[in-house]
Amino acid sequence: MNLGIFLMPLSPPGRTMGQVMDEVTQKGLLLDRAGFDEFWLGEHFSATSEAIPSPLMFMASLLPQTKNLTFGTGVISLPNRHPAVIGAEVAQFDQMAKGRFRFGVGTGSLPSDWELFQLADEPTRKRMMLESLAMMQAIWRQGPPYEFNGEFWKFAIARNVHLELQMGILPKPHSPEGPPIHVSTSTPNSSTALLAGERGWGPLSSALLTPSSLATHWVQYSRGLAAAGRPVDGSNWRVARTVLVAPSDAEAERRLRHAESAVLFYYDYIRQVLTRAGKIAALKSAPDMADSDVTAQSVMMSRVIFGSPATVRDKLIALRDSVGPFDHLLVSGMDWSGPNEEWERESLTLLGSEVWPAVRRHYAASRQGAVAAQ
């Protein structure tokens, strides 16, 4: 069972891109020491609130400074750019990472990026994502000449292939098959989770899902695994959750509800974005919940796992037992403005040193007990 972080990253007004990048660098170095296994970073082009347009470029700066972290893109929005360009950049990073890389892909989630790239239609974005990924995987598997005639992209290198000059050859990743593929899944009963199981990809389940909606991802993913004849287990399933650990339950709740809480800001920002996009239903705890009852506080309290180390341990075990056997927890990274740096540093340290090792011991003992009973 692995522990990681998932960073949009999200920052309030007034933070510069440089400040955000310095902060995310500090987090990476902290996590590398604190027992974390994975570091996932998002891609957004048109919001200073989500200020990293190139996760690969940023993570390349962390590669030589870390030893334990595997890096993941969370996610690269494949419809936004030409597949040959993305494929070459991913191949380069995979070579630099020497196996410490997981390629997270998606259709994009930022409305201003959709407008920028003229990609407002959701079904079209999904078809573009699948076509782009298929083209990249074909490029990685084969040499020149290349010729692709898809619905959205048509390109070739045929006339200018000169092998004696090593010209006309597109970059290959560290692994001949390319890095492991992961795909974002953010809606109940996700068809993408089903597809992930069928294709051998790993689902990245959103932190915005309620536990009941999250459970539908396991249903879909396991169904896809079974249909493809793959082992039906959660070893490749990553679940994102917002987690706040403090010395006591009362202190955790105080930090969560504090006027300067980065977690509260995070959920208020998400609420406003989805309201403007006409998708406020995604944040409702129940289908019949009134729009007016969807507040930052209500969304936060229905999704955040918080408390002392012992309480958070028990809540994480209960979550996994109820939604399905995910083997990777990705905690949502928060902004460090005001008191939040101190709070998140402590939360991440306690999570890596106390909570997650206890969760691992619990399931190791459960497995041993099951074996002994056979």
Secondary structure by P-SEA (a helix, b strand, c coil): cccbbbbcccccccccaaaaaaaaaaaaaaaaaacccbbbbbbbccccccccccaaaaaaaaccccccbbbbccccccccccaaaaaaaaaaaaaaacccbbbbbcccccaaaaaaaccccaaaaaaaaaaaaaaaaaaaaccccccccccccccccccccccccccccccccccccccbbbbbbcccccaaaaaaaaabbbbbccccccaaaaaaaaaaaaaaaaaaccccccccbbbbbbbbbcccaaaaaaaaaccccaaaaaaaaaaaaaaaaccccccccccccccccccaaaaaaaccccccaaaaaaaaaaaaaccccccbbbcbbbbbccaaaaaaaaaaaaaaccaaaaaaaaaaaaaaaaaaac
